[in-house]
């Protein structure tokens, strides 16, 4: 038995395309998943990786700009839940 846990694909084709134009192999690292999991107390946790932090390893300023926008949008959505 495992707690309720769901992985949602949340890639934006528009932003994925921008990132791929800037760095052709970035598709291997796109931060496109959001998870929902039920905690022991019954609450639902929503989590996503920080796109800006995960893209720092790429060292490409154009990718970094896209990642900042994605991070801000994801934070806004999660905060509104």
NUZA-172211 format. One line per 2 residues: number of its first residue (from 1); their letters; for each residue x, y, z of C-alpha. Coordinates in pm, 1 decimal. Example, Ala and Ser with C-alpha at 12.3 -4.5 7.8 and 13.67 -1.06 7.14 Angstrom:
# residues 2
1 = as = 1230.0,-450.0,780.0 | 1367.0,-106.0,714.0
This chain:
# residues 81
1 = xx = 0.0,0.0,0.0 | 121.5,345.5,-87.0
3 = xx = -26.2,686.5,-13.6 | -211.4,877.1,-283.8
5 = xx = 55.9,1019.9,-512.7 | 12.9,1163.6,-859.1
7 = xx = 260.3,1308.2,-1108.9 | 120.0,1567.7,-1347.9
9 = xx = 292.5,1668.8,-1669.7 | 289.5,2048.0,-1681.3
11 = xx = 519.4,2145.0,-1968.9 | 424.8,2453.6,-2162.3
13 = xx = 500.8,2393.7,-2531.0 | 570.4,2765.6,-2574.6
15 = xx = 835.5,2776.6,-2301.2 | 977.1,2434.1,-2388.0
17 = xx = 1028.0,2554.5,-2745.9 | 1206.3,2870.8,-2627.1
19 = xx = 1436.9,2665.4,-2406.1 | 1513.1,2414.7,-2684.0
21 = xx = 1593.1,2697.3,-2925.0 | 1846.7,2827.2,-2673.2
23 = xx = 1993.8,2486.5,-2581.7 | 1924.3,2185.5,-2804.1
25 = xx = 1970.8,1918.2,-2536.6 | 1768.3,2095.9,-2266.5
27 = xx = 1478.5,1858.0,-2327.9 | 1656.1,1607.3,-2103.8
29 = xx = 1629.2,1849.2,-1811.3 | 1298.2,2031.1,-1852.8
31 = xx = 1128.2,2077.0,-1513.6 | 782.7,1972.4,-1631.8
33 = xx = 640.3,1764.9,-1348.4 | 420.8,1870.7,-1059.5
35 = xx = 339.8,1621.1,-786.1 | 34.2,1586.7,-567.0
37 = xx = 64.7,1366.4,-263.1 | -149.1,1295.9,38.8
39 = xx = 38.3,1351.1,363.6 | -11.5,1147.8,681.5
41 = xx = -242.7,1415.9,824.5 | -470.2,1394.0,517.5
43 = xx = -357.1,1721.7,361.1 | -259.4,1731.4,-5.1
45 = xx = 86.8,1864.4,-85.8 | 159.0,2019.0,-426.2
47 = xx = 526.4,2040.0,-522.6 | 737.7,2127.7,-823.0
49 = xx = 1108.4,2172.8,-877.5 | 1241.8,2527.7,-888.7
51 = xx = 1309.9,2570.2,-1260.6 | 1564.1,2848.0,-1205.2
53 = xx = 1768.3,2637.3,-964.7 | 1754.5,2327.1,-1184.0
55 = xx = 1865.0,2515.1,-1495.8 | 2172.1,2678.5,-1336.2
57 = xx = 2383.7,2380.3,-1436.9 | 2323.8,2462.4,-1803.9
59 = xx = 2503.7,2799.2,-1785.8 | 2300.1,2951.6,-2069.0
61 = xx = 2149.4,3294.2,-1998.5 | 1861.5,3245.9,-2244.1
63 = xx = 1761.7,2922.6,-2071.0 | 1795.8,3101.0,-1736.9
65 = xx = 1552.9,3371.5,-1850.1 | 1294.1,3112.4,-1953.5
67 = xx = 1344.8,2926.2,-1624.9 | 1279.9,3243.8,-1421.7
69 = xx = 946.6,3295.7,-1597.0 | 847.5,2931.2,-1546.7
71 = xx = 944.9,2941.3,-1177.3 | 738.6,3254.1,-1117.3
73 = xx = 434.6,3108.1,-1293.4 | 453.2,2777.5,-1104.7
75 = xx = 496.3,2953.9,-769.6 | 193.3,3171.3,-842.3
77 = xx = -23.3,2871.6,-934.5 | 83.2,2667.0,-631.5
79 = xx = 29.7,2963.6,-396.5 | -323.4,3009.1,-532.5
81 = x = -425.6,2651.9,-446.7
